[in-house]
Amino acid sequence: MLHKITISSFILTFFFTLTAFTQGYEINIQIKGISDDEIILGHHYTDKLYPDDTIRVNKKGEGVFKGKEPLKGGMFIILTPNHGYFDFLLGDDQHFSISTDTADLVGNMKIEGAENNELFLDYQQFMIEKRNESQQLSAQKQQAGEKEKAEIDEKIQEISEEVMAYRDNIIEKHPDLFVSTFLKATKEIDVPDPPRDAEGNITDSAYQYNYYKKHYFDHFDPGDPRLLRTPLYEKKIMTYLQKVIPQAPDSIINAVDMLIEKARGDEELFRYMLITLFNHYAQSEIMGMDKVYLHIADEYYIEEATWSDEAFIKKLKETVDKNKHLVIGAKAPNSKLFQVPFQHFIEAAEDTSLAGNPHIGMFKHVHEFNASYLVLIFWESDCGHCKKVIPKLHKIYLDTLQQNNVEILAVHTLGGVEGKEKWIDFVNKHELYEWVNCWNPYSYEYKIQYNVETTPIIYLLDKNKKIIAKRISPEQIIDIINAHNKMSQK
């Protein structure tokens, strides 16, 4: 379709070709009911709105939004002075006219020169008409008898099917237009019934879930940057990551990799995807999700987030290096610790020279301790929170954990003679004799290996010394062990 574009819209040079006259955007507006006032052209960006252009219409409500560069495709909005607004779509056809009035912005609207928006407007107006019919039927249902209610429900269902058929007709007849891309993106997946045997019993209970997960993006292309500039995009992506994909770090990492690769075709979309996923998992308080965050940082953000400053990237790299070997499922560091026998604590209570002797005990590595589960708690006797947690954990150990073949390494992190004397006093005061009391008076390498920057910190390892939980409370340990046992049996 040809559009008339004024010559004054361009700076003519000898090298201009005819295609120059179809570049940029020009949207002619007439809104009755607005006189000599400003209106705003903006676009959706996930769940937010951003302005692109502002004009002042004349006394007849007429004005033109125009620019030399085309706008990026997506769903746009025109906001009027009294905060009334309407949505429209921008695809490749960015030279058209819109006329309406403030009495009913969408109902009285007419669009000429843009097939995308002519179809989208028809769909919106059809939706409004059918919604009104459905609301009237719902109102009638409140006063109807049981038989009439059933009939009304059928009519409401018929209206819903009419709307879907109208939408699908646009998609089928205009597959190359952005309006079809947008409407298709609103469709839900039609999940077939699960398979059954000859007696009618379901043979695959996970069939429908697996089908839905596999076909989740059939109607929605996460690599289409135009959909990013609609209200649909972020909700679709986050629903997939939070409700469709199993909430296990490795499953989420596979999904994250797929989404980031899909976004690579557009610079803005790639940046959005990387920042959004990075921030989401960096802020997650769900145990184990740091594995996803560290993966995104290590595989993508450090190398490809060119918009971030060097200081941030340097700090991020340090964080990754400190933590990537401590994710759930990783083999725990085989740190060298100095185990002190419980008799020494009792004897040192009356012997100050013995209390200050750092050489009593024996070296042992973490992986040398054999137990169904191994708990490491890093603590120090000067720590206020530790003073509450350590006695509590010791009681739980005596009451429950010890009988379940759980061993505890209580690693005291305060060094030096003074540190040992405080440790002796605390152990004796609370009679912490049954578990393994240890430290390392000669090296703090274990602090680096387990990233001990604050105390107390608890790690829970399985019999193979793999990390199955970390930074948890004493009360959570037995529940996590029970859950792990059930998963292992399955």
N, C-alpha and C positions, 0 to 999 in steps of 0.2 A: 504494500500500500504506500502511495507517495504522499509526502507531507510538504506543505508550504512552509518554508523557513525564511525568515527575513534576512537579507544580506547583512544588515547591521549586527547580526549575531556573531559574525566572524570577521577576522582580519584577513582580507584577501591577499594572496600572493600568487606569483606566476605558477608556483608548483602545486597549488591546490587542485585537486581533482573533484569530480562530482560526488565522490563518497564523503567528502568533508561536510557536505550539507546535511548528511544524515547522522553525523556524530553529535555527542552531547545529549542533553535532555531539554525538552520544552513542554511544560504542562500548563495549558491554559485553564484558568479557573474562573467560574462565575458562581457565587453563592448569594442568592437573594436573602436579604435580611441582615447582611453585613455591609456597612458603609464606611469607607475611609478608615480602615483599621488593619491591623497586622494579623496575618495567618502564618502558621509554621508548617513546613514540610519536614518530616522526620522519618526515621526507619526503626523497625524493631531490631533488637540484637539480643537473642534469646528472650529473657523475661524483662528486658529493659528497653527504653526508648531513647534515641539520640537525634538531635536536630541536624538537618542538612542545609536548610535554606529558609529565609524569612522574606516575605514581601508585604507591601501595603496595597490592599485592593482599593479601587476607586469608589465613588459613591454608588455605583451599580453593583458593587461586589466583584468586580472583574480584576484579574491580575494574571501574571505569568511567572511561573518558576522556570528558570532556564540556566543552563551552564554549558561550558564548552566541553567538559568531560562527562561521559555517561555515568550515571549512578550505578553502583553495584546492585545486582538483582536481589529481590527479596520482597517482604511485605512492608509497605510504607503507610504513613499516617499523615492526615492533614488536620491540624488542631486549630479550631476557631477561637476568637477572643473570649467567648463565654464557656470555653473548655469543652464544647461539643467537638466530636471528631469522627472521622471515618477512615477505614482501611482500604487500601487498594494494592495491587501487585505491580511490580516492575520486572519485566523480563527484557527482551531485546527491543521491544516497541516502547520507546520513551518519548514519543512526540504525539500527544493526544490532548483532548479537552474533557473537562469534567464540569457539569452544571448541576446545581441542586439548590435547595433552600434550607434555612435553619428550622423550618417547621418539622421536617423529617429528612435528615441528611441522606440516609440510605434509601428510604422508600421513594423519594422524589428525584433520585439521582439519574443522570444520563451521562454515558461516556461514549465518545466518538474517537475513532482513530487508533484504538489499541484493542486487538482481539482478546488478548489476555484479560484485560479489565472488563470488556463487554461481557465475556463469559462469567467472570468472577462476580460481577454485579448481578447478572441474572441469577446466579446460584445464591447469592446473599438474599436477594429479594424473594426467591422461591423458599429459602429457609425461613425467612420471617413469616411468610404466609402460612407455611405448614406448622411453624411453632405456635402461631396464634390459634390455628385449628386444634392443635393438640392441647393447648391450655384450656380452651373452651370445653373440650371433651373431659379433661381432668376435673374441671369445675362441676360439670354435670354428674360425674361419677360420685361426687360427695353426697348427692341426694338420691342416687339410683339404688334399685334393689339388686339382689345378687345376680339375677339373670341379665339385667341391663348392664351391670358392671362388667360382666364377661364380654358382652357385645361391644362395650366402649373400649375395653382393653384390646380387642381385635382391631377396632378402627384406629386406635393409637399405633398399634403395631404396623398396620397398613401404611400409615403416614410415614413412619420411620423407614419402611421399605421403599416408599416413593422417593424420599430424600436420598437414600443410598443409590437408588437406580438413576436418579437425576445426576448425581455426582459421577457414577461409573460411566454414564453416557458421555459426559464431557471428557473423561479420561480416555475412553476408547476412541472418540472421534478426533481428539486433538492431542495426540501423544507427545508432540514436539513442543508444546507450549508450556510455559512455567506454571500456568494455572493448573494444568494436569499434574505436574510434579508436586505442587502444593497439596492439591486435593487427594492425590494418591497417598501422600505422606500422612494424612489424617486417618487412613483406613486401618482397622484392626486386622490381625491375622485370623483367617478362618481355619480353626483347628479341627481336623476330622476326628471322628469317633475312634476310640482305641480298638485294636484287633481283639477278636473274641474266638473262643474255640467252639466246637459243635454244640456244646451245652449252653453257650452264651456267656461263659465266664471270661473276663478280661485276661488276656495272656501277657500283656506288658503294661504294668501299672504306671510306668514312667513315659509311656509313648507320647501322650499329649504334651507333657512338659518338654520333652526332647524335641518334639516337632516345633513347638512354639519358639524355643530357644534357637533352633536351626534357621527358622524362617522369619525371625524377628525383624530383620531389615529388608524383607522382600519388597516392601512398599516405600521404604525410606532409605535414601542414599546418604550415609553420614559423610561422604566425601563431596557433597554438593554445597558449595559455600552460600548459595542463595537461601537454603533452608536455615543456615545459621542466623540469617536476618529475618527470622520469623519467630513467633512465640513457641514453636514446636520443638526446636532443636535440643536445648539443654535438658528438658524434661524427658525426651526420648532417650538420650544418651545415659542420663543418670538412672532412669528406671531400669535400663538394660544392665548397668553395672551393679545396682543395689538390690534388684528384685528378680532378675532373670538369671544372671550368672550365679553359680554356687559361690557362697561367700567364703571361699578358700583363696588365700593369696595367689597360689599358682594359677588357678582358674581365672582370677581377675587379671593377672599379668598377661595371660594369653589374649584376653579381651582388650586390654589397654594397648597392647602391641598392634592388634588389628585396627583399632580406631585411629591410632596415631599414623599408621601407614596409609589408611584411607584419606586422612586429612592432608597428606603431603602435596597434593595437586594444587593447593591454593595457599599462598603465604599467610594470609590473614586467618584462614581456618586452621592451619597447622599451629600457629601461635596460640590461638584460642584453645585448641584441644590440649596442647602441651601444658599451658598455664593452668587450665581448669583441672585437669587430672592431677597435675603435680600438687596444686594447692589442696585439692579435696583429700588426697591420701596423706599429705603432710599434716593436715589438721585432724585426721581420724583418731579417735580415742579407742578404737576397737583393737584389741591385742592381735598382733600379727600383720596388721595392715602397713606397718612400717616397711615390710618387705616390698610391697608395691611401690611405696614412695621412694625407697632407695633404688629400686629397679628403674623407675622413671628418671630419677636424677642421674644415675650412673650411665644408663643406655642412651639417654636423649638430652636431658636438660644441660648438663655440664658442657657438652660438646656443641649443642645446637641452639641454645637459648641466647642468641647473639644480642638480644635486647637487654640482657641483665648486665650489671656492672661487674668488674673484675673482682672486687672485694667480696661480693655475694657468692660468686662462683667459686672463689678460693675457699671460703668458709663451708660451702656446700660440699666441696670435694673432701674436705677434712671430716665432715660429718659422715659422709659415705664410707670413707676409709675406716672410721672408728666403729661403724655399726653393721656393715654389710655381712660380716661373718657371724653376727649375733642374731640373725633373723630366725623365726620359727622354722624348725626343720633342719637347721644347720647343726653340724657337729660342734659341740661346745669346746672352747679352748682347753687344752690339756695343761692348765697352769700348775706351776710348782708351788706347793704350799708346805708350811712347817706345822705338823700336827703336834699339839702339846697334850700329854696324858692328863686325865682328870685328877690323878693323885697329886700332880705338881701344884695345881691350884689350891688344894687343901693344905698341903705342906707349906706353900708360900704365904699362907695367911698369917703364919706365926714367925716367918723368917724373911726379913726385909731384903737380905742379900740374895736369897733365892728368888724372891719376887722380881728383882731387877736383872736377873740372869737371862739373857735372850737366847742362850744356846741349848736349852733343855727341850728335847723333843726329837722328831725325825722328819725328814723330807718325804713327801708323798705327792704324786701327781693326781689330778682330779680323776682321770680315767682309770686309776687303780682301785677306786672304791666300787665294790660290787653290790648292787642293790637293784630292785625292780625300778625304783625311782630315786633320784638324787636331787636334793634341794641344796642350793647354794644361797646363803644370805650373807651379804657384805654389810657390815655394821661397825659402829665404833661407840665406845662407852660415853663419849662426850655428846653424842647426838640425842637431842630431846625426843625425837620420834622413835629412835631406836630403843630408848629406855622403856617405851610402852610396847613396842612390837616384839622385841626379843623374848620377854617372859611369856607373852601370849603365844608365840610360836612354839616355845618350849613345852607349854601345857598341851597344845594341840598335838605335838610330837608324841608326848607320853600317852595321851588319851586315845589317839587314833592312828597316827602315821607310823609309829614304830611297829605296830601289829601288822601293818600292810607292807612290810619290807621296804620302808622308805628310810633312807639315810639322810642326815642333815649335816652339811659342812657349814658351821658358823664361823665365817672368816672375819676376824677383827682387823680393821684397816688402820688403826691408830698405832704408829710405830714408836720406837725409842723406849728408853727405860721408863719414862713417865707414862707412856702409853700402855706398857705392859702392866705396870702397877695398877692403873685404873681398870684394866681388863681383869686382873686377878681379883680385885675387890668386887667388881660387878658379877663375875661368874660365881664367886662364893656367896654373895648376898642372895642371889636367886637360885643357887644350887643347880647350875647348868652343867651337870656332869655327864649326862647320858649320851649326848650327841658328840660329834667331832668338833672340838675347838681347835682352830688353826689360825695362822697368820703367816707373814713372811718378813722377818726382821732385817733381811739382807737385800730384798728387791721388791719394787712396787710394779713389776712387769704385769702381774695379774690384774692390776687396776686398769692398765691399758688394754689388756686382752678382753676384759669384761666391761670396759667403758664405765668404770666406777667413778663418777664425778660427784654424786650425792649418795647419801645413805639414809635408810636401808634400801637395798635392792635385792629382790628374790628372783632366782632362776630355777626352773624346774626341768630336770633332764630325765629322759627315759633310760632303760637299761643299756641302750646303745650309746648313751651320752649325747643324744640329740636333744636340742632345746624344744620343749613342747609348750612352755609358757615362760613369761618373764615380766618383771615389774608388777607383780601381783601381791595381794594381801595374804596373810597366813590363812584366813578363813576360806580363801578360794582354792587352796591346794588340793584338798580331798575331793572337791567337786570336779576339778579338772582331771584328777587321776581317774575317778570313776567314769567320766566321759571318755577319756582316752582308752580305758579298758574296754568299754562297749564298742568303740570304733575299731579297736584291734580285733575283737571277736567277730565283728561283721566282715 
